[in-house]
C-alpha cells in the first residue's frame, strides 16, 4: 500500500510465509537494515542446500515483484545498551548484530565486534563493517587464525559489559558454558539461536 512499515528495534525478526506447490513454509529471519527506514525491511538469507527448504525457495523461486506474507514481527533478542558491549557473530549470525552496531555507535558506547567464520569468503556485509573504526571490528577466519579463543576474548569482561552473540550452535553453547564457569563475574550474556541447543538435544 505504500504505508510505513511497523516500527522495530535491533534484534527483531520477521516470519515469512512461503507458499509453493500447495505447501506452506514458515521461516524466521532477522531484520538487518536500519530501523529508521520505514519503507522497507531488509533480511539476509544464506542459501543452505542441505537445509529445510526455506533458503532454497527464496533463492531459486522468488522474483522481484513477488508478494510475500509476513506473519509476525517479534523481538526475542532485544538490545539494551550497556556501557561496554562485546558483539560476537558467527557466520550469518551477523544479521541481528548489524542494527545493534549502528545503535551502539550512534550512542557513543564502548563496543567491539568479533566476527568469526570458516573463511573471509563466508563473511557477509564486509563493506558495511569497513565503515566502522578498525579498532572496533575484528574479523576472525578459522582457516587462517585457528579456533576462536573465547576465554581470552572474554577475559576483560566485567560488570559493565554485555555480550551479545548470534551464530552456530557450537559457538553459543560454548559461550553459555563459559558464562556459567565465570559465575563470579557479573558480565551479561544475551544470545540468539537459529537452532536448538546441542546440549539440550543430547
Secondary structure, 3 states (H helix, E strand, C coil): CCCCCCCCCCCCEEEEEEEECCEEEEEEEECCCCCCCCCCCCCCCCCCCCCCCHHHHHHHHCCCCCCCEEEEEECCCCCCCCCEEEEEEEHHHHHHHHHHHHHHHHCCCEEEEEEEECCHHHCCCHHHHCCCCCCCEEEEEHHHHCCCCHHHHHCCCCCCEEEEEEECHHHHHHHHHHHHHCCCCCCEEEEEECCCCHHHHC
